[in-house]
């Protein structure tokens, strides 16, 4: 098991720094309900086939609560990516009042 570098939402700068990629590994319905503006969406199950889409440079990986993103960070880290897991995931992001957008026309939320 690879080491999983982890940060809490308190440790994520606001606004997000230039050059930081946010990778959201949740399912499409979760993504549509609410996500971080500008994030890259690759569901965890598709990540091995789509890892070439993850850019170079530091990447913050998010899911709903931090479990799937930890798996993604372990795997991507093993591939040589500079990745960090968001502990508490989008639930903590939402609780901290950080901005989100939705694809549904409804107010964004984490379900």
Residue frames as qw, qx, qy, qz and C-alpha x, y, z in Angstrom:
[[0.000, 0.889, 0.459, 0.000, 0.00, 0.00, 0.00],
 [0.402, 0.427, -0.025, 0.810, 1.42, 3.34, -1.02],
 [0.182, -0.372, -0.427, 0.804, 1.52, 6.21, 1.45],
 [0.090, 0.735, 0.569, 0.357, -1.49, 8.48, 0.99],
 [0.198, -0.002, -0.189, 0.962, -0.61, 12.15, 1.49],
 [0.155, -0.693, -0.697, -0.100, -3.67, 13.81, 3.01],
 [0.068, 0.131, -0.149, 0.978, -4.87, 17.34, 3.68],
 [0.058, 0.603, 0.718, -0.343, -7.95, 18.62, 5.49],
 [0.237, 0.805, 0.418, 0.347, -10.13, 21.33, 3.99],
 [0.322, -0.920, -0.013, 0.221, -8.54, 23.80, 6.44],
 [0.547, -0.453, 0.443, 0.547, -5.21, 23.10, 4.73],
 [0.490, 0.447, 0.565, 0.492, -6.47, 23.85, 1.22],
 [0.132, -0.234, -0.004, 0.963, -5.87, 27.47, 0.19],
 [0.235, 0.734, 0.637, 0.014, -8.87, 29.57, -0.73],
 [0.831, 0.414, -0.059, -0.366, -9.08, 30.48, -3.53],
 [0.936, -0.033, 0.272, 0.219, -7.37, 27.42, -4.95],
 [0.274, -0.649, 0.414, 0.577, -3.83, 28.13, -6.20],
 [0.608, 0.644, -0.295, -0.358, -3.10, 28.44, -9.91],
 [0.358, 0.494, -0.791, -0.048, -1.74, 25.22, -11.29],
 [0.322, -0.091, 0.866, -0.371, -3.52, 22.97, -8.81],
 [0.472, -0.074, -0.678, -0.558, -5.75, 20.36, -10.43],
 [0.548, -0.098, 0.591, -0.584, -8.78, 19.08, -8.52],
 [0.359, 0.073, -0.860, -0.355, -9.68, 15.51, -9.51],
 [0.639, -0.094, 0.365, -0.671, -13.17, 14.33, -8.50],
 [0.151, 0.177, -0.955, -0.182, -13.47, 10.52, -8.54],
 [0.465, 0.197, 0.644, -0.575, -17.17, 10.27, -7.59],
 [0.372, 0.376, 0.819, 0.221, -19.94, 8.83, -9.75],
 [0.113, 0.326, 0.411, 0.844, -21.64, 10.99, -12.42],
 [0.326, -0.740, -0.512, -0.289, -24.82, 11.60, -10.40],
 [0.556, -0.631, -0.231, 0.490, -22.76, 12.82, -7.43],
 [0.403, -0.054, 0.233, 0.883, -20.71, 15.08, -9.72],
 [0.011, -0.529, -0.507, -0.681, -23.81, 16.61, -11.31],
 [0.420, -0.770, -0.480, 0.016, -25.34, 17.45, -7.92],
 [0.204, -0.971, 0.126, -0.018, -22.37, 19.51, -6.79],
 [0.864, 0.026, 0.002, 0.503, -18.63, 19.77, -7.43],
 [0.349, -0.653, 0.098, 0.665, -15.70, 22.17, -7.25],
 [0.503, 0.839, 0.036, -0.207, -15.72, 24.57, -10.18],
 [0.301, 0.785, -0.532, -0.099, -13.00, 23.65, -12.67],
 [0.600, -0.352, 0.715, -0.073, -12.47, 20.16, -11.29],
 [0.388, 0.311, -0.775, -0.390, -11.62, 17.23, -13.53],
 [0.783, -0.109, 0.359, -0.496, -14.17, 14.40, -13.27],
 [0.517, 0.293, -0.787, -0.168, -12.95, 10.83, -13.67],
 [0.847, -0.378, 0.047, -0.371, -14.96, 8.21, -11.71],
 [0.462, -0.586, 0.665, -0.028, -12.69, 5.92, -9.68],
 [0.826, 0.112, 0.553, 0.008, -13.55, 2.86, -11.78],
 [0.662, 0.730, 0.114, 0.127, -12.47, 4.65, -14.96],
 [0.221, -0.910, 0.310, 0.165, -9.23, 6.04, -13.53],
 [0.650, -0.288, 0.597, 0.372, -6.84, 3.28, -14.71],
 [0.576, 0.486, 0.546, 0.366, -8.06, 3.68, -18.29],
 [0.179, 0.909, 0.225, 0.302, -8.11, 7.50, -18.15],
 [0.610, -0.632, -0.055, 0.475, -5.06, 8.29, -16.00],
 [0.509, 0.174, 0.278, 0.796, -3.39, 10.00, -18.98],
 [0.036, -0.792, -0.368, -0.486, -6.00, 12.77, -18.56],
 [0.546, -0.788, -0.154, 0.241, -4.58, 13.70, -15.14],
 [0.396, 0.852, -0.189, 0.285, -2.16, 16.59, -15.78],
 [0.638, 0.108, -0.427, 0.632, 1.32, 16.94, -14.41],
 [0.069, -0.453, 0.245, -0.855, 1.70, 19.02, -11.27],
 [0.097, 0.013, 0.803, -0.588, -0.03, 18.85, -7.93],
 [0.462, -0.282, -0.601, -0.589, -3.48, 17.29, -7.88],
 [0.344, -0.110, 0.616, -0.700, -6.01, 17.39, -5.04],
 [0.337, -0.131, -0.865, -0.348, -8.20, 14.27, -5.21],
 [0.398, -0.062, 0.423, -0.812, -11.72, 14.41, -3.80],
 [0.287, -0.290, -0.865, -0.292, -14.71, 12.09, -3.35],
 [0.459, -0.691, -0.366, -0.423, -17.67, 12.25, -0.98],
 [0.658, -0.745, 0.039, -0.103, -15.89, 11.46, 2.30],
 [0.102, -0.803, 0.586, 0.025, -12.28, 10.58, 1.45],
 [0.785, -0.165, 0.597, -0.017, -12.33, 6.80, 0.94],
 [0.788, 0.517, 0.292, 0.162, -12.41, 6.52, -2.83],
 [0.268, 0.927, -0.223, 0.137, -10.06, 9.47, -3.22],
 [0.488, -0.652, 0.580, 0.012, -7.56, 7.76, -0.90],
 [0.829, 0.122, 0.524, 0.155, -7.59, 4.73, -3.22],
 [0.571, 0.793, 0.116, 0.177, -7.09, 7.03, -6.20],
 [0.081, -0.919, 0.380, -0.072, -4.20, 8.84, -4.49],
 [0.690, -0.394, 0.599, 0.100, -2.49, 5.56, -3.61],
 [0.788, 0.362, 0.452, 0.210, -2.82, 4.34, -7.19],
 [0.402, 0.894, 0.018, 0.196, -1.86, 7.62, -8.90],
 [0.325, -0.843, 0.428, 0.015, 1.03, 8.11, -6.48],
 [0.774, -0.170, 0.580, 0.191, 2.30, 4.69, -7.52],
 [0.662, 0.598, 0.341, 0.296, 2.20, 5.93, -11.12],
 [0.530, 0.018, 0.016, 0.847, 4.41, 8.88, -10.19],
 [0.051, -0.749, -0.331, -0.572, 1.74, 11.59, -9.88],
 [0.146, 0.106, -0.461, 0.869, 1.99, 14.40, -7.31],
 [0.463, -0.485, -0.542, -0.508, -1.33, 13.76, -5.57],
 [0.020, -0.089, 0.665, -0.741, -2.91, 14.55, -2.21],
 [0.261, -0.470, -0.828, -0.157, -6.18, 13.26, -0.72],
 [0.270, -0.428, 0.095, -0.857, -8.83, 15.59, 0.71],
 [0.148, -0.161, -0.895, 0.388, -9.77, 14.09, 4.09],
 [0.223, 0.463, 0.557, -0.653, -13.50, 14.35, 4.68],
 [0.309, 0.324, 0.732, 0.513, -14.02, 14.87, 0.97],
 [0.060, -0.423, -0.370, -0.825, -16.78, 16.97, -0.47],
 [0.482, -0.690, -0.539, -0.029, -18.84, 16.65, 2.72],
 [0.506, -0.534, -0.176, 0.654, -16.19, 18.64, 4.61],
 [0.247, 0.129, 0.322, 0.905, -15.78, 21.00, 1.64],
 [0.238, -0.613, -0.529, -0.537, -19.50, 21.76, 1.74],
 [0.555, -0.681, -0.428, 0.211, -19.52, 22.07, 5.54],
 [0.481, -0.330, -0.021, 0.812, -16.68, 24.60, 5.33],
 [0.251, 0.837, 0.254, -0.415, -18.79, 26.76, 3.02],
 [0.280, -0.351, 0.576, 0.683, -16.39, 26.36, 0.10],
 [0.515, 0.452, -0.115, -0.719, -17.85, 27.20, -3.31],
 [0.437, 0.082, 0.877, 0.180, -19.40, 24.54, -5.51],
 [0.431, 0.275, -0.312, -0.801, -21.28, 24.41, -8.79],
 [0.636, 0.159, 0.731, -0.188, -23.90, 21.96, -10.06],
 [0.030, -0.068, 0.735, 0.674, -24.77, 20.65, -13.51],
 [0.030, 0.456, 0.890, -0.003, -28.48, 20.36, -12.71],
 [0.099, -0.572, -0.282, -0.764, -29.61, 23.98, -12.48],
 [0.637, -0.702, -0.303, -0.098, -30.43, 23.35, -8.81],
 [0.225, -0.863, 0.409, -0.194, -28.27, 24.71, -5.97],
 [0.588, 0.366, -0.709, 0.133, -25.15, 22.54, -5.57],
 [0.683, -0.533, 0.348, -0.359, -25.02, 20.04, -2.74],
 [0.214, 0.362, -0.907, 0.031, -23.18, 16.91, -1.70],
 [0.810, -0.181, -0.074, -0.552, -25.63, 14.02, -1.38]]
